[in-house]
């Protein structure tokens, strides 16, 4: 059995969290799972939620508008606006909570994500740095359960990858 590499740290001085996770798959497949809506819909939500894409345009200036859906049907909408894309190496985006029309929530923090993909032998190391505008915004998402949510979400990606790797 492979030991999973996983690390999440919070830096209240720089208002950011850093997530490092190694996956048992090649970089192209891990990249595809992060950048294709049909694959994102299979893992991008903590259990027991599911994900549904309303719109995805993975291009610089494009966006992903999606909902995380509770088993009872309640929806939590999110929006990621892609800023830069360097295929299979990384991308940056602005992430925020929104409504079903894509209008950003003024009461919730918006964050800048910097996601990078690196070969680690037969594995892929993904590092995601999520930067907030203030320590208070970072504390808000920590209080909302960001650490447990990201842990569960990335475990779902592990599960999906295990079904896709030959």
Number of C-alpha atoms within 10 A of each C-alpha: 3 6 7 12 11 15 12 15 12 17 12 15 8 13 18 23 20 18 19 16 19 22 24 20 22 19 21 15 15 23 19 15 20 18 19 14 22 15 16 19 18 16 24 26 25 20 14 11 19 18 22 19 16 14 14 18 15 18 15 15 12 16 20 23 24 27 25 21 17 16 11 7 10 11 18 16 24 21 24 24 22 21 18 16 16 10 12 17 15 17 20 21 23 17 22 21 22 21 16 15 9 19 13 18 14 10 8 13 18 21 22 21 24 18 20 18 22 16 16 15 10 10 15 21 22 23 21 21 21 22 22 22 14 16 15 13 19 25 16 14 14 15 10 11 10 16 17 11 16 16 17 18 19 19 20 18 20 18 13 16 20 13 8 9 10 6
